[in-house]
Amino acid sequence: MRLEGGCYCGAVRYVAEGEPRLKAQCHCRECQYISGGSPNMFMLMPPDGFRYTRGAPKEFARADLESPVTREFCAECGTHLTTRRPGLPHVILKVGTLDDPALFGAPQMAIFTIDKQPFHQIPDGLPAFERLPKRQGE
C-alpha cells in the first residue's frame, strides 16, 4: 500500500508505504486537544516506508512528562501529521492528512475510551479499550 498526504497548506508532504499494522480511533484527552475535540483517527505505519517528500515538520514533546510522545506538525498551518511514541517504532499517521482519507476504511478498535466524551461515537461492535490493549506476548 502506498499512501500520500500532507498538511492543509501544502508546505509539508509525505509518502507512507507498507501495510498498516493497526487502524484505530483514539479518545485520549491529548488527541482531543489536537483534533479540536473529536477522537483522532490514525494508522500505525512501518517506519522504513515513511518519508517526508516536501518540507520538514516542526516537532513538539511536553517537557513536563516522563515519557512524552513527539508530535510532528506543519509550522505554517499547524496541521498535526504524525506522532512518535517512545518504544514504538511505527509512525502514528493521522488519517485526516491523507490525500484520500477513504483509504483508511474503518478503525479496528477504539483506545483510551476512559477519556471519551459523551458526544464521541464508537461504532457498534468495535472493540474498545479504556487504555491500550495488551500487546501479544505481554
C-alpha positions in Angstrom: 0.0 0.0 0.0 1.3 3.5 -0.9 -0.3 6.4 0.9 0.4 10.1 0.2 -0.6 13.1 2.1 0.4 16.3 3.8 -0.7 19.4 5.7 -3.5 21.8 4.9 -1.3 24.5 3.3 0.9 22.0 1.3 4.2 23.0 2.8 4.8 19.5 4.2 4.1 16.3 2.2 4.9 12.7 2.9 4.7 9.2 1.5 3.9 6.1 3.6 4.5 2.7 2.1 3.6 -0.7 3.6 0.7 -2.3 5.3 -0.8 -0.5 8.3 -0.2 -2.5 11.5 -3.3 -1.0 13.1 -6.1 1.3 12.2 -7.8 2.9 15.2 -9.5 5.8 16.8 -8.0 7.3 20.0 -10.2 9.1 22.6 -7.4 10.3 24.9 -7.5 13.8 26.2 -4.3 14.7 24.3 -5.9 13.7 21.0 -8.9 15.7 21.8 -6.7 18.8 22.1 -5.1 18.1 18.7 -8.3 17.2 16.9 -10.4 20.1 18.2 -12.5 17.7 20.4 -13.0 14.6 18.4 -11.4 11.2 18.6 -8.3 11.0 16.5 -8.2 8.5 13.6 -4.8 7.0 13.0 -2.8 4.3 11.3 0.4 2.6 12.5 2.7 2.6 9.5 6.1 0.9 9.1 8.9 3.4 9.8 11.1 2.3 6.9 8.3 3.1 4.4 7.6 6.6 5.8 9.4 9.7 4.5 8.7 13.4 4.1 8.9 14.5 0.4 8.4 18.2 0.8 9.3 20.4 3.7 10.0 19.3 7.2 7.6 19.2 10.2 8.2 21.0 13.4 8.3 18.7 16.5 6.8 19.1 19.9 7.1 17.0 23.1 6.0 18.1 26.5 8.9 18.7 28.8 6.8 18.1 32.0 6.1 14.4 31.2 8.3 11.4 32.0 7.9 9.7 28.6 6.2 12.1 26.2 5.2 11.5 22.6 6.6 13.7 19.9 4.0 15.3 17.7 5.1 16.4 14.2 3.1 19.2 12.6 3.4 21.9 9.9 4.9 25.1 11.3 3.0 27.1 8.8 -0.6 25.9 9.1 -0.4 23.8 12.3 -1.7 20.5 10.8 -0.8 17.6 13.0 0.7 14.9 10.7 2.2 12.2 12.9 3.0 11.1 16.4 6.1 9.2 17.5 5.8 7.3 20.7 8.9 6.1 22.7 9.3 2.4 22.4 7.1 2.1 19.3 9.0 2.1 16.1 5.9 2.6 13.9 4.8 6.0 12.7 1.4 7.1 14.1 -0.1 8.7 10.9 -3.1 11.0 11.2 -5.8 9.9 8.7 -7.1 13.4 8.1 -3.8 14.2 6.4 -4.1 11.6 3.7 -4.8 12.8 0.2 -7.6 10.2 0.2 -8.8 9.6 3.7 -11.3 7.0 2.4 -8.3 4.6 2.1 -8.4 4.3 5.9 -11.5 2.2 5.6 -12.6 1.7 9.2 -11.0 1.5 12.6 -10.2 -1.9 14.1 -10.5 -0.6 17.7 -11.1 2.4 19.9 -8.5 3.2 22.5 -8.3 5.4 25.6 -12.0 5.3 26.0 -11.6 6.3 29.6 -11.3 9.9 28.3 -14.2 9.5 25.9 -16.6 12.4 25.8 -20.4 11.9 25.8 -20.6 13.2 22.2 -18.0 10.7 20.9 -19.3 7.8 18.9 -17.9 4.3 18.9 -19.3 2.1 16.1 -21.3 -0.8 17.4 -19.2 -4.0 17.7 -15.9 -2.1 17.6 -13.5 -3.4 20.3 -13.0 -0.7 22.8 -10.3 -0.3 25.5 -10.0 2.0 28.4 -6.3 2.5 27.7 -4.1 0.5 25.4 -4.8 -3.2 24.8 -2.1 -5.6 25.8 0.3 -6.4 23.0 0.9 -10.0 22.1 3.4 -11.6 24.4 2.6 -9.2 27.3 
